[in-house]
Amino acid sequence: MNAQIITTDTQQELGTTTPHQLEQFRQTLQLTLASPDIASRRPIAQTIQSCLAAAANKSTHTHRAYTKSVAQFIQFLESERGQHCAGSWLPFCTESIEGKKVVYQYNESTPSAILWLVDAALLDLYALQLSETDRSSSSVNARVNAARTFLSVALRDNVLTLEQGQQLGLKPYRTKQVRAYKVVGRRLSVQEVRLLRASISGDVDFSVSSSHANELDTGEFSPSLQDAFLENGYISPQAEQASVSVLETSRRWLVVYGGTRYMLELQGEDIHIGLELRNKQVRDRAIIDCMLFAGLRREEVVNLTASSIQIDQGRYYLFVDGKGNKKRKLKVHDELYKSLTAWMRTAQINFHLDTPLFTSINRHNTIKPDKIDANVVERITGEYAFKAGIAPEKGKYKLSPHDLRRTCGRNAYENGATLLQVQLLLGHADPKTTAQYIGLDQEVTSTAVDCVRY
């Protein structure tokens, strides 16, 4: 239900509260107040309105929640300490239902001085009573915090004294400063991305001519191939004869040479040479690439299935179930295609099956059928960033999966993608969010004004 407050005129003073009543009230509570005038002359409804104007003006929902929470606190205050008050002050607050609205009406004779009754023990008792009504801890905290905010505004307005504020652990209310733009996380440079990916794959990173493909298919490791390894510093002259295993005719080969296992793969006109990867490295490279080349969220990565990769008009696409059950179709980048297909070969995952794409791997390098969770994506991102030397492994400044997502969006924009295209890539409902992600809202040297031409 909606909550509404009916108050006295904000200029109206208390009509039935006498100075004698307030003095008697102070003596009963044994309080010495520095500024009793405000508390004695201001109706409690006006102090509540002051709180709502200061702390609950962001949205209708916030205003309604504060109205209800403060009213319930005032009712609790009356039930626990009302016996100390003059009869004309009671009841502090009454509530009624008008249609779908709960209306809270405050007694015009009740002064803000009733807040002098509040102490730390009362706040603790209020929290205890809320928790005993089967409310969740978050709901209890929200209502107690609303009461404390209300008292902070009263302290700011000199209804409470600084001494009472100190006893309650309060400070005078201050409006939060709104930043010009929301600070977002990190975006990697091209060099940092290369270091990150190299830390996963352990690439030897040199190539030989594709003319060697036929000899490799026959299991031959020619002297010219040996010289190429030697020239790049990856083998010693005393190494034993290499063994060649054909993994995919004229495409992929496994070479064991000098005690090291190398993976050779035909890429265009060259055969790329790198170290053979463990199962975990193959999987982790595909996971990292999903964020670097498709801008996926970590939850979107773990929810991918083999059937998420589909062919449309001769091109591979990712069909992603995004935030808020929004679906989007993303073209698979060539580099992402390589890492995804390498993992699917390794894990023996077939296209078009509705099985998890990324599964767990135990410490013995055995692939399990269990789907990974988002924490795995978070952990491996920090692990390889630390290994690459671009971020600490843990703590406030570690690299996060969302940093890779931001990196993807910014890189696409810098290389010619429009803001709308980047928005569709990242799956944002609002282009302002996309602008924050890729840092457009922080740029002052190049703005739309600079592009105006007549």
PLY file of the C-alpha trace (Angstrom):
ply
format ascii 1.0
element vertex 454
property float x
property float y
property float z
element edge 453
property int vertex1
property int vertex2
end_header
0.00 0.00 0.00
1.02 3.60 -0.50
1.87 5.65 2.58
0.79 9.25 3.09
1.43 11.72 5.89
-1.01 14.41 7.02
0.73 17.15 8.97
0.05 20.51 10.50
0.89 23.71 8.66
4.69 24.05 8.64
4.34 27.57 10.04
1.98 26.52 12.83
3.28 26.46 16.39
2.07 24.25 19.22
-1.18 25.56 20.61
-1.77 23.48 23.71
1.74 22.79 24.96
2.66 25.20 27.75
6.16 26.20 28.84
5.34 24.66 32.24
4.67 21.27 30.59
7.99 21.37 28.73
9.91 22.39 31.85
8.28 19.59 33.81
9.09 17.20 30.97
12.77 18.26 31.02
13.00 17.80 34.75
11.41 14.36 34.54
14.05 13.29 32.00
16.80 15.13 33.91
17.94 16.82 30.70
19.80 20.08 30.34
19.26 21.22 26.78
21.22 23.94 25.04
18.46 24.86 22.56
15.05 23.84 23.92
13.16 26.51 22.01
13.08 24.71 18.67
12.02 21.41 20.20
9.32 23.09 22.22
7.87 25.24 19.45
8.07 22.80 16.51
5.42 20.08 16.05
6.83 16.58 15.55
5.12 16.46 12.14
7.28 19.36 10.97
10.50 17.58 12.00
9.32 14.50 10.10
8.63 16.61 7.01
12.13 18.05 7.32
13.53 14.50 7.34
11.52 13.47 4.29
12.63 16.57 2.38
16.29 15.95 3.21
16.69 12.18 2.97
13.71 10.80 1.03
13.48 13.03 -2.03
15.14 10.70 -4.56
12.05 8.77 -5.57
8.42 8.11 -4.70
9.37 4.67 -3.42
12.02 6.09 -1.05
9.60 8.74 0.23
6.92 6.12 0.88
9.36 3.80 2.68
10.69 6.60 4.92
7.15 7.82 5.71
6.16 4.36 6.91
9.41 3.63 8.78
9.46 6.94 10.67
5.76 6.64 11.58
6.32 3.16 13.00
9.28 4.42 15.02
7.19 7.27 16.47
4.44 4.76 17.38
7.05 2.53 19.05
8.41 5.54 20.96
4.91 6.25 22.29
4.35 2.66 23.35
7.62 2.56 25.30
7.98 6.09 26.70
4.58 7.73 26.29
3.91 7.59 30.04
6.39 10.43 30.54
4.41 12.83 28.33
1.54 15.22 28.92
-1.88 13.77 28.15
-2.52 16.31 25.41
0.49 15.02 23.49
-1.07 11.56 23.10
-1.43 9.82 20.78
1.67 10.88 18.86
0.46 9.33 15.61
-2.61 7.57 14.31
-2.99 5.63 11.09
-5.94 4.87 8.86
-6.53 3.31 5.48
-8.06 5.37 2.68
-8.48 3.24 -0.42
-5.04 1.82 -1.10
-3.23 4.38 1.02
-2.10 4.16 4.62
-2.47 7.66 6.05
-0.43 8.72 9.08
-1.80 11.71 11.00
0.22 13.38 13.74
-1.13 15.10 16.81
-0.79 18.87 16.40
-0.07 19.19 20.12
2.86 16.76 20.10
6.17 18.68 20.19
9.45 17.55 18.71
10.63 17.46 22.32
9.38 13.85 22.50
12.63 12.91 20.74
14.40 13.71 23.98
13.00 10.34 25.13
15.19 8.47 22.63
18.35 6.81 23.91
20.63 3.97 22.76
18.68 1.39 24.76
15.47 2.38 23.01
17.05 1.97 19.55
18.37 -1.47 20.53
14.92 -2.47 21.79
13.35 -1.21 18.55
15.72 -3.37 16.46
14.98 -6.38 18.68
11.23 -5.95 18.33
11.53 -5.68 14.54
13.62 -8.86 14.35
11.01 -10.75 16.42
8.29 -10.02 13.87
9.84 -12.45 11.34
11.38 -9.66 9.26
14.59 -10.32 7.36
17.83 -8.79 8.64
17.93 -6.46 5.63
14.41 -5.20 6.38
15.28 -4.65 10.05
18.44 -2.75 9.10
16.53 -0.59 6.63
13.94 0.45 9.24
16.51 1.09 11.98
18.63 3.11 9.57
15.58 5.17 8.60
14.99 5.94 12.29
18.63 6.92 12.77
18.51 9.15 9.68
15.41 10.82 11.10
17.23 11.47 14.38
20.28 12.79 12.48
18.06 15.37 10.78
16.62 16.28 14.20
20.18 16.73 15.45
21.00 18.94 12.48
17.93 21.08 13.20
18.87 21.48 16.90
15.90 19.44 18.09
18.45 17.13 19.73
21.57 18.44 21.41
25.10 17.42 20.48
25.38 15.58 23.81
22.34 13.43 22.98
23.68 12.90 19.47
26.99 11.65 20.87
25.18 9.23 23.19
23.27 7.86 20.21
26.36 7.74 17.97
24.86 10.25 15.55
26.24 13.10 13.48
24.19 16.01 12.08
22.64 14.97 8.77
24.47 16.03 5.63
23.11 15.63 2.11
25.25 13.30 0.03
27.19 14.92 -2.76
26.19 13.70 -6.21
29.15 13.08 -8.51
29.17 14.54 -11.99
29.57 11.01 -13.35
29.73 7.54 -11.96
33.25 6.24 -11.55
33.65 2.98 -13.43
36.39 0.38 -13.33
39.48 -0.21 -15.38
39.94 -0.60 -19.14
43.06 -2.38 -20.40
45.39 -1.09 -23.08
46.12 -3.21 -26.15
49.52 -4.15 -24.72
47.95 -5.22 -21.41
45.43 -7.40 -23.26
48.27 -9.10 -25.13
50.16 -9.70 -21.88
47.02 -11.14 -20.27
46.33 -13.57 -23.11
49.98 -14.60 -23.33
49.99 -15.41 -19.60
47.23 -17.98 -20.25
48.49 -19.60 -23.44
52.24 -19.49 -22.81
52.74 -18.90 -26.52
56.17 -19.60 -27.94
54.97 -17.13 -30.55
56.86 -17.77 -33.76
55.81 -19.20 -37.09
57.16 -21.18 -40.01
55.97 -21.46 -43.59
52.90 -23.54 -44.37
55.09 -25.48 -46.84
56.09 -27.70 -43.90
52.52 -29.05 -43.56
53.00 -32.03 -45.90
56.17 -33.24 -44.17
54.53 -32.89 -40.75
51.60 -35.00 -41.99
54.09 -37.82 -42.67
55.60 -37.49 -39.18
58.82 -35.88 -40.43
60.62 -33.12 -38.51
63.01 -31.71 -41.11
66.38 -30.00 -40.41
64.85 -26.67 -41.51
62.21 -26.98 -38.76
64.93 -27.84 -36.23
66.84 -24.72 -37.32
63.71 -22.58 -36.85
63.34 -23.80 -33.26
67.04 -23.28 -32.60
67.08 -19.77 -34.08
64.20 -18.72 -31.82
65.95 -20.10 -28.74
63.44 -22.82 -27.86
65.62 -25.93 -28.23
69.24 -26.92 -27.62
71.55 -28.33 -30.31
71.92 -31.51 -28.24
68.20 -32.29 -28.18
67.03 -35.73 -29.19
65.07 -36.42 -32.35
61.58 -34.89 -32.31
58.40 -36.93 -32.55
55.43 -35.67 -34.55
51.78 -36.62 -33.93
49.15 -35.57 -36.47
46.07 -34.21 -34.66
44.25 -32.89 -37.71
45.62 -33.50 -41.21
47.27 -30.38 -42.65
45.92 -28.31 -39.73
47.29 -29.30 -36.29
50.27 -31.30 -35.01
51.79 -32.16 -31.64
55.61 -32.10 -31.59
57.60 -33.44 -28.64
61.11 -32.05 -28.87
63.77 -31.60 -26.20
61.36 -32.76 -23.47
58.83 -30.03 -24.33
55.46 -30.50 -26.00
54.69 -27.98 -28.75
51.40 -27.37 -30.54
51.67 -26.46 -34.22
48.60 -25.07 -35.99
48.09 -23.86 -39.55
46.90 -20.25 -39.56
46.59 -18.77 -43.05
49.97 -18.92 -44.82
51.92 -19.80 -41.66
52.13 -22.56 -39.11
51.94 -21.01 -35.65
54.03 -22.70 -32.95
53.13 -22.59 -29.26
53.32 -24.72 -26.13
50.76 -27.46 -25.62
48.23 -26.23 -23.10
46.76 -28.08 -20.17
42.98 -28.52 -20.13
42.58 -25.70 -17.62
44.55 -23.27 -19.78
42.50 -24.11 -22.87
39.26 -23.55 -20.95
40.48 -20.40 -19.21
41.64 -18.82 -22.47
38.18 -19.36 -23.98
36.54 -17.85 -20.87
38.76 -14.77 -20.90
38.22 -14.35 -24.66
34.43 -14.40 -24.18
34.79 -11.18 -22.21
37.57 -9.62 -24.29
36.03 -10.33 -27.71
32.29 -10.50 -26.98
31.94 -8.24 -23.91
30.02 -10.85 -21.92
29.21 -10.51 -18.22
30.61 -13.26 -16.02
27.10 -14.69 -15.44
26.55 -14.74 -19.20
29.79 -16.68 -19.66
28.89 -19.43 -17.20
25.36 -19.75 -18.64
26.62 -20.44 -22.17
25.80 -23.85 -23.61
27.11 -25.65 -26.67
23.88 -24.68 -28.44
24.62 -21.00 -27.76
27.02 -21.15 -30.74
25.06 -21.31 -34.00
25.67 -20.78 -37.70
23.63 -18.18 -39.57
24.34 -17.52 -43.26
27.75 -19.13 -43.03
28.85 -17.14 -39.96
29.09 -18.24 -36.33
27.06 -16.32 -33.74
26.69 -16.40 -29.97
23.12 -16.34 -28.68
23.36 -14.86 -25.19
20.78 -14.83 -22.40
21.55 -11.48 -20.81
20.58 -9.48 -17.75
16.83 -9.24 -17.19
16.22 -12.19 -19.55
17.20 -10.03 -22.52
18.57 -12.01 -25.43
21.15 -10.79 -27.92
22.90 -12.21 -30.95
26.64 -11.52 -31.26
28.95 -12.30 -34.14
31.80 -14.57 -32.99
35.16 -12.83 -33.36
37.82 -14.87 -35.21
40.07 -15.03 -32.12
37.15 -16.10 -29.95
36.23 -18.77 -32.49
39.74 -20.24 -32.23
39.73 -20.40 -28.45
36.14 -21.71 -28.25
36.68 -24.48 -30.79
40.01 -25.42 -29.13
38.19 -25.88 -25.83
35.31 -27.79 -27.40
37.78 -30.16 -29.07
39.63 -30.65 -25.80
36.45 -31.23 -23.77
34.82 -33.24 -26.60
31.77 -30.97 -26.62
29.55 -31.15 -29.67
27.74 -28.18 -31.18
23.96 -27.87 -30.80
23.84 -29.80 -27.50
22.14 -28.11 -24.56
25.03 -28.86 -22.20
27.15 -26.34 -20.26
29.95 -24.93 -22.40
32.37 -24.35 -19.52
32.74 -27.11 -16.94
34.99 -27.69 -13.96
38.47 -29.23 -14.06
40.01 -30.94 -11.04
43.61 -30.64 -9.85
44.54 -33.74 -11.85
43.60 -31.89 -15.07
40.49 -34.03 -15.55
37.48 -32.36 -17.14
34.27 -32.82 -15.14
30.67 -32.38 -16.38
29.74 -29.87 -13.65
29.01 -26.32 -14.75
31.34 -23.64 -13.35
29.97 -20.67 -11.40
30.64 -16.95 -11.65
33.24 -17.09 -8.86
35.48 -19.24 -11.07
35.44 -16.53 -13.76
36.29 -13.92 -11.12
39.16 -16.01 -9.74
40.85 -16.90 -13.02
40.67 -13.27 -14.21
42.60 -12.16 -11.13
44.96 -15.13 -11.38
46.13 -14.44 -14.95
46.22 -10.65 -14.50
48.62 -11.18 -11.61
50.66 -13.65 -13.67
50.83 -11.10 -16.51
52.02 -8.42 -14.08
49.18 -5.99 -14.82
47.26 -6.16 -11.51
47.47 -7.63 -7.99
45.91 -11.07 -7.60
43.61 -10.03 -4.74
42.27 -6.93 -3.08
40.68 -3.68 -4.15
42.78 -3.19 -7.28
42.62 -6.68 -8.76
41.36 -7.08 -12.32
37.69 -8.05 -12.56
35.67 -9.74 -15.33
33.74 -6.48 -15.77
37.03 -4.70 -16.53
37.47 -7.05 -19.51
33.90 -6.30 -20.62
34.62 -2.56 -20.44
37.87 -3.13 -22.34
35.96 -4.86 -25.14
33.47 -2.00 -25.47
36.12 0.71 -25.45
38.34 -1.12 -27.97
35.39 -1.59 -30.34
34.50 2.10 -30.09
38.08 3.28 -30.64
38.30 1.10 -33.75
35.22 2.54 -35.43
32.11 1.04 -33.81
29.30 3.52 -33.14
27.93 4.07 -29.64
24.74 2.24 -30.67
26.74 -0.76 -31.90
28.67 -0.90 -28.63
25.39 -0.59 -26.69
23.99 -3.60 -28.58
27.24 -5.52 -28.03
27.17 -4.98 -24.26
23.39 -5.38 -23.94
22.71 -2.06 -22.22
19.19 -0.63 -22.09
20.49 2.93 -21.72
23.23 4.44 -23.93
24.33 6.53 -20.93
25.49 3.32 -19.26
27.48 2.41 -22.37
29.07 5.86 -22.40
30.16 5.39 -18.78
31.57 1.93 -19.52
33.76 3.09 -22.38
34.66 6.42 -20.78
32.90 8.79 -23.17
31.34 10.73 -20.29
34.83 11.55 -18.99
36.19 13.00 -22.21
36.47 16.77 -22.40
38.88 17.23 -25.32
36.52 15.71 -27.89
32.79 16.29 -27.56
29.75 16.58 -29.83
30.30 20.34 -29.97
33.61 19.76 -31.76
31.77 17.93 -34.52
29.30 20.71 -35.35
29.90 21.98 -38.90
27.80 24.43 -41.01
0 1
1 2
2 3
3 4
4 5
5 6
6 7
7 8
8 9
9 10
10 11
11 12
12 13
13 14
14 15
15 16
16 17
17 18
18 19
19 20
20 21
21 22
22 23
23 24
24 25
25 26
26 27
27 28
28 29
29 30
30 31
31 32
32 33
33 34
34 35
35 36
36 37
37 38
38 39
39 40
40 41
41 42
42 43
43 44
44 45
45 46
46 47
47 48
48 49
49 50
50 51
51 52
52 53
53 54
54 55
55 56
56 57
57 58
58 59
59 60
60 61
61 62
62 63
63 64
64 65
65 66
66 67
67 68
68 69
69 70
70 71
71 72
72 73
73 74
74 75
75 76
76 77
77 78
78 79
79 80
80 81
81 82
82 83
83 84
84 85
85 86
86 87
87 88
88 89
89 90
90 91
91 92
92 93
93 94
94 95
95 96
96 97
97 98
98 99
99 100
100 101
101 102
102 103
103 104
104 105
105 106
106 107
107 108
108 109
109 110
110 111
111 112
112 113
113 114
114 115
115 116
116 117
117 118
118 119
119 120
120 121
121 122
122 123
123 124
124 125
125 126
126 127
127 128
128 129
129 130
130 131
131 132
132 133
133 134
134 135
135 136
136 137
137 138
138 139
139 140
140 141
141 142
142 143
143 144
144 145
145 146
146 147
147 148
148 149
149 150
150 151
151 152
152 153
153 154
154 155
155 156
156 157
157 158
158 159
159 160
160 161
161 162
162 163
163 164
164 165
165 166
166 167
167 168
168 169
169 170
170 171
171 172
172 173
173 174
174 175
175 176
176 177
177 178
178 179
179 180
180 181
181 182
182 183
183 184
184 185
185 186
186 187
187 188
188 189
189 190
190 191
191 192
192 193
193 194
194 195
195 196
196 197
197 198
198 199
199 200
200 201
201 202
202 203
203 204
204 205
205 206
206 207
207 208
208 209
209 210
210 211
211 212
212 213
213 214
214 215
215 216
216 217
217 218
218 219
219 220
220 221
221 222
222 223
223 224
224 225
225 226
226 227
227 228
228 229
229 230
230 231
231 232
232 233
233 234
234 235
235 236
236 237
237 238
238 239
239 240
240 241
241 242
242 243
243 244
244 245
245 246
246 247
247 248
248 249
249 250
250 251
251 252
252 253
253 254
254 255
255 256
256 257
257 258
258 259
259 260
260 261
261 262
262 263
263 264
264 265
265 266
266 267
267 268
268 269
269 270
270 271
271 272
272 273
273 274
274 275
275 276
276 277
277 278
278 279
279 280
280 281
281 282
282 283
283 284
284 285
285 286
286 287
287 288
288 289
289 290
290 291
291 292
292 293
293 294
294 295
295 296
296 297
297 298
298 299
299 300
300 301
301 302
302 303
303 304
304 305
305 306
306 307
307 308
308 309
309 310
310 311
311 312
312 313
313 314
314 315
315 316
316 317
317 318
318 319
319 320
320 321
321 322
322 323
323 324
324 325
325 326
326 327
327 328
328 329
329 330
330 331
331 332
332 333
333 334
334 335
335 336
336 337
337 338
338 339
339 340
340 341
341 342
342 343
343 344
344 345
345 346
346 347
347 348
348 349
349 350
350 351
351 352
352 353
353 354
354 355
355 356
356 357
357 358
358 359
359 360
360 361
361 362
362 363
363 364
364 365
365 366
366 367
367 368
368 369
369 370
370 371
371 372
372 373
373 374
374 375
375 376
376 377
377 378
378 379
379 380
380 381
381 382
382 383
383 384
384 385
385 386
386 387
387 388
388 389
389 390
390 391
391 392
392 393
393 394
394 395
395 396
396 397
397 398
398 399
399 400
400 401
401 402
402 403
403 404
404 405
405 406
406 407
407 408
408 409
409 410
410 411
411 412
412 413
413 414
414 415
415 416
416 417
417 418
418 419
419 420
420 421
421 422
422 423
423 424
424 425
425 426
426 427
427 428
428 429
429 430
430 431
431 432
432 433
433 434
434 435
435 436
436 437
437 438
438 439
439 440
440 441
441 442
442 443
443 444
444 445
445 446
446 447
447 448
448 449
449 450
450 451
451 452
452 453
